[in-house]
Amino acid sequence: MPSAHIPVLTSEDVIAAMRALRTNQRVNYYAFYSSQLGGIVTDPALMVLPFDDHMVHRGHGVFDTASLVDGKIYDLEAHLDRFIASAGRAKLTLPGTRDEMRAIIVETTQVAGHSDGAIRYWLSSGPGSLELSPARGAKPGFFVMVFAGLAYPEHWYTTGLKVMTTTYPIKPSLYAITKTTNYLPNVLMQMEAKEQGLDNGVFIDNDGNVGESSNMNVAFVTQDGVLRHPTFDHILSGCTSQRLLALAPALIGRGLITGVEVCEIPVADARAAKEMLLIGSSIKVAPIVEWDHQKIGDGKPGPVARALLDLLEHDMHAGRDRLIEPGI
Ligand SMILES: Cc1ncc(COP(=O)(O)O)c(C=O)c1O
């Protein structure tokens, strides 16, 4: 970083600097739509926001992420439902109709030209001032990024993850159920776990019940075989969890579980589980084998984690009513 004679840059200098940034640090961003730019860019150097957008300097924005699997967008309607609900709670004005937003997401995915990855989209309250309230006359910004998605190590699925109870407080319910760009507690929780050589953290609520993980939900299989998930009133309503709760009864007939329950889960009950699971669009379903240095069940990935992953993967490829084909 220069300490003296800081140059005053031209627009060409700025673009060159943005390109250099991306050359030094490779990214897998395929396409980016910005309502502020009025189009789609594929050069990561141009995937930018004005600094005074309220989402940047005050965190006044919401987002959501859907998966792109084998050339198809999975369960976009569920993610759009949550996005629109988040926008309402954050008092953000939608940039257009749901159909218009869906069309932009689909077209950006088509331009990206990759058949696997993730599609993340944001709504910001727009630029125009550095004040606390949105700028007068600010136009909401809508952004769509198609990228490679988050990658997790294969051993998470084969040998399982180790987690810890985070020392960071859970978000108050309103903020936890709203998918805003304020992820500080989630970021700190994951960093804290990694600093301790663990894979992730778990939030516990103020009544001593299990909440969720950093960007994933958690669920359990009790000793008598019930698949248990925390209630969604104080954590994010995961689209993956909701879908799996609907699909899981198929495992009862196969003798893998005895029932499905969404209820408050006291930590002591949770620790006695046979299996503990991490669930989300990016991780799908992965087994947790250790929590606060104590084994879950026999300390090995269990059959329900595997069966739920198979159910989800099947749905991602064959769940016709949940797949949109952008025509890549
Ligand atoms: C805090 C939090 N909980 C849970 C989830 C899982 O949600 P989904 O299954 O929709 O990815 C996410 C991911 O978006 C998250 O950020």
The ligand as a Tripos MOL2 file, in Angstrom:
@<TRIPOS>MOLECULE
LIG
   16    16     1     0     0
SMALL
NO_CHARGES

@<TRIPOS>ATOM
      1 C1        -27.9370  -18.8840    8.5070 C.3       1 LIG1
      2 C2        -28.3690  -19.9380    7.5430 C.ar      1 LIG1
      3 N1        -29.0740  -20.9930    7.9920 N.ar      1 LIG1
      4 C3        -29.4670  -21.9680    7.1580 C.ar      1 LIG1
      5 C4        -29.1810  -21.9280    5.7970 C.ar      1 LIG1
      6 C5        -29.6430  -23.0300    4.8880 C.3       1 LIG1
      7 O1        -30.5830  -22.5630    3.9590 O.3       1 LIG1
      8 P1        -30.7540  -23.2210    2.5220 P.3       1 LIG1
      9 O2        -31.0930  -24.6430    2.7340 O.co2     1 LIG1
     10 O3        -31.8790  -22.4810    1.8980 O.co2     1 LIG1
     11 O4        -29.4690  -23.0580    1.8150 O.co2     1 LIG1
     12 C6        -28.4550  -20.8440    5.2850 C.ar      1 LIG1
     13 C7        -28.1400  -20.7520    3.8630 C.2       1 LIG1
     14 O5        -28.6540  -19.9550    3.1690 O.2       1 LIG1
     15 C8        -28.0400  -19.8200    6.1750 C.ar      1 LIG1
     16 O6        -27.3420  -18.7750    5.7170 O.3       1 LIG1
@<TRIPOS>BOND
     1     1     2 1
     2     2     3 ar
     3     2    15 ar
     4     3     4 ar
     5     4     5 ar
     6     5     6 1
     7     5    12 ar
     8     6     7 1
     9     7     8 1
    10     8     9 2
    11     8    10 1
    12     8    11 1
    13    12    13 1
    14    12    15 ar
    15    13    14 2
    16    15    16 1
@<TRIPOS>SUBSTRUCTURE
     1 LIG1         1 GROUP 0 **** ****
